[in-house]
């Protein structure tokens, strides 16, 4: 609960109203078949979708999730406009980027 004592707009970390944090990860070995991997991923997707109704629809940035359709809202929420402005100011050429990085304003 200590993280919730800070205002959500006081830092880049917006998730200040959470009661719990869920991380659902899967792993497999290099010798597992593609069928095993797909079965694992199917199970993970089904579990994730079943848990969505209990969540606030947010996502912790340090648990990168390529399946998110609106990663910017899920990761950064109401802080996204401010973070995008900062990104444009400190990285005007968008050198620091990856598939789910903060887009510059």
N, C-alpha and C positions, 0 to 999 in steps of 0.2 A: 503494500500500500504506500510505501514511501515515495514511489515515483509519481503518485497522484497528487502529491503536495505541491508540485510545480505546475504553473499554468501551462496549458497546451501550446500557447504561442510564445512561451519564454525561450524555447530552444527549437532546434530542427525536429526533435522527437515529439510528435503530436499525440501519441497514444497515452494520454494522462487520465483516462477514465476507465481503464481496464481493471477487471477483477481477477482475470486469469489470462494466461498465455498458452496457446496450443501450438505445438509443432508436430507435424506428422511426417516423418521421413521414412524412406525405404532404402534398402541396400541389397546388392547382389554381387556375385563374383564374376570375374571375367569368363568363367567356364559355364555360367548359367545360359540357358537358351533364350532366344528372343521371345519365345512363348512365355517363359517364366517371368521375364522382365515385363512384358505386356500385362500379364496377370497381376503382378505386383502393382503396376501403375494403375490398372483398373480398380483394384481394391483401394488404393490410396485415394483416387478420385471419388469413389463412392463414399468412403468414410468422410472425406473433406466436405462433400456436398451434403451429407447427412448432418454434419455439425454446423453448417452455415446458419441454420435457423437459431442457433444458440449464441451466435457471435455478433459482434458489432460491425462486421463486414470490413474490418481494417486488417492490415497485414504489417508485420514487423519487418523493416527494411533488411535486417541482417539475416532473415530467412528468405533469401531470393526465391521467388516462385514464378517461373516462366509461364505458368498456366493462367496467371491473373489477366483478365481482359482489361481492367482499368487500374493498372498498377500504381499510377500517379496518385489517384484518389485514395487507394487502399494504403499505400505507404506514407503519404505526406498529408493527406486530408486538407484541412483548412490552411495549413502552412504552405501549400504548394505555390500560390502566387508570390509570396514573400521569398521563398527559396528560389524560385525561377528568376526573380529580379536579382537576387544575390549571385546566382549562377552566371547571369549575363554580365554582371559587374566584374566578378573575379575571374571568369573564364570566357571572355567575349568570343574567342574562336572555337569554343566547345571542344577543347582538346581532351578534357576528362569526360569520357562518355562510355557507356555500355548499353546493352539493350533496354535496361530499365532505369537509366540515369535521369536525374532531374533535367527536364527540358529548359533551355534558356528562355527568358521572357521575350 
